[in-house]
Amino acid sequence: MTTHFITAEIDLQESPAEMQRAIEAELQKRGEPLRWAVTEVDSDRQKALVEAIVTQTDTE
């Protein structure tokens, strides 16, 4: 198992619950999220920058 620091750009959503689901779905594509945080919001572009730590299972 390895851990990775990643960043992702997420479209802003209508509600906090929808935003959380969108973030978790995007992070799940890249591994199992351990923790994440929204670190920047660009209201002009309607995007949020998310930084996360994810784990990935080594397949050998």
Residue frames as qw, qx, qy, qz and C-alpha x, y, z in Angstrom:
[[0.000, 0.893, 0.451, 0.000, 0.00, 0.00, 0.00],
 [0.423, 0.081, 0.007, 0.902, 1.30, 3.46, -0.86],
 [0.004, -0.811, -0.424, 0.403, 0.08, 6.93, 0.04],
 [0.394, 0.342, 0.339, 0.783, -0.06, 9.85, -2.37],
 [0.023, 0.579, 0.257, -0.774, -0.66, 13.57, -2.02],
 [0.281, 0.407, 0.663, 0.562, -3.00, 14.71, -4.78],
 [0.169, 0.359, 0.161, -0.904, -4.86, 17.81, -5.86],
 [0.202, 0.444, 0.819, 0.302, -8.16, 17.87, -7.70],
 [0.163, 0.062, -0.050, -0.983, -10.30, 20.61, -9.19],
 [0.073, 0.438, 0.891, -0.098, -14.00, 20.16, -8.49],
 [0.120, -0.484, -0.384, -0.777, -16.98, 22.08, -9.87],
 [0.191, -0.046, 0.524, -0.829, -18.83, 23.99, -7.16],
 [0.184, -0.364, -0.895, -0.184, -22.17, 22.38, -6.28],
 [0.327, -0.622, -0.323, -0.635, -25.55, 23.67, -5.15],
 [0.685, -0.670, 0.017, -0.285, -25.28, 22.39, -1.57],
 [0.201, -0.673, 0.695, -0.152, -22.56, 21.32, 0.86],
 [0.787, -0.061, 0.595, -0.149, -23.84, 17.73, 0.77],
 [0.801, 0.589, 0.105, 0.008, -23.59, 17.62, -3.05],
 [0.211, 0.854, -0.461, 0.116, -20.13, 19.17, -2.86],
 [0.491, -0.488, 0.707, -0.144, -18.93, 16.49, -0.43],
 [0.860, 0.210, 0.461, -0.070, -20.30, 13.70, -2.65],
 [0.630, 0.768, -0.103, 0.047, -18.60, 15.19, -5.74],
 [0.035, -0.786, 0.601, -0.139, -15.25, 15.50, -3.92],
 [0.641, -0.293, 0.695, -0.142, -15.39, 11.98, -2.53],
 [0.857, 0.422, 0.289, -0.060, -16.36, 10.52, -5.92],
 [0.476, 0.821, -0.301, 0.093, -13.43, 12.26, -7.64],
 [0.215, -0.676, 0.681, -0.181, -10.96, 11.19, -4.97],
 [0.830, -0.065, 0.527, -0.169, -12.19, 7.59, -5.05],
 [0.792, 0.608, -0.061, -0.017, -11.05, 7.43, -8.71],
 [0.343, 0.748, -0.495, 0.279, -7.49, 7.99, -7.51],
 [0.385, 0.138, -0.815, 0.410, -7.41, 5.75, -4.44],
 [0.483, -0.625, -0.611, 0.059, -8.92, 5.46, -0.99],
 [0.027, 0.744, -0.119, 0.657, -9.10, 8.94, 0.57],
 [0.528, -0.234, -0.617, 0.534, -7.61, 9.21, 4.07],
 [0.106, -0.722, -0.350, 0.587, -8.27, 12.92, 4.44],
 [0.359, 0.461, 0.405, 0.704, -8.96, 15.91, 2.25],
 [0.113, -0.658, -0.313, 0.675, -9.53, 19.65, 2.46],
 [0.382, 0.819, 0.308, 0.297, -10.83, 22.39, 0.20],
 [0.568, -0.359, -0.034, 0.740, -7.87, 24.76, 0.04],
 [0.031, -0.254, 0.215, 0.943, -9.03, 27.31, -2.52],
 [0.390, 0.629, 0.664, -0.108, -12.26, 28.46, -4.17],
 [0.126, -0.093, 0.385, 0.910, -12.34, 30.30, -7.50],
 [0.350, 0.541, 0.585, -0.492, -15.81, 31.85, -7.60],
 [0.328, 0.586, -0.303, -0.676, -15.26, 33.30, -11.10],
 [0.345, 0.277, -0.830, -0.340, -14.61, 29.85, -12.56],
 [0.819, -0.237, 0.057, -0.519, -16.93, 28.08, -10.07],
 [0.801, 0.192, -0.546, 0.153, -14.18, 25.63, -9.08],
 [0.621, -0.723, 0.265, -0.148, -12.80, 24.38, -5.77],
 [0.484, 0.522, -0.682, 0.169, -9.26, 23.11, -5.31],
 [0.874, -0.435, 0.076, -0.205, -9.06, 20.03, -3.09],
 [0.239, 0.575, -0.761, 0.179, -5.86, 18.63, -1.58],
 [0.910, -0.249, 0.043, -0.329, -5.97, 15.05, -0.35],
 [0.125, -0.456, 0.881, -0.029, -4.01, 12.08, 0.89],
 [0.897, 0.112, -0.085, -0.419, -5.09, 8.81, -0.71],
 [0.479, -0.383, 0.787, 0.071, -3.85, 5.24, -0.41],
 [0.741, 0.402, -0.365, -0.395, -3.45, 2.83, -3.27],
 [0.883, -0.228, 0.411, -0.019, -2.98, -0.91, -3.03],
 [0.014, 0.596, -0.711, -0.373, 0.22, -2.13, -4.66],
 [0.919, 0.244, 0.203, -0.233, -0.53, -4.71, -7.36],
 [0.074, 0.651, -0.729, -0.200, 2.45, -6.86, -8.20]]
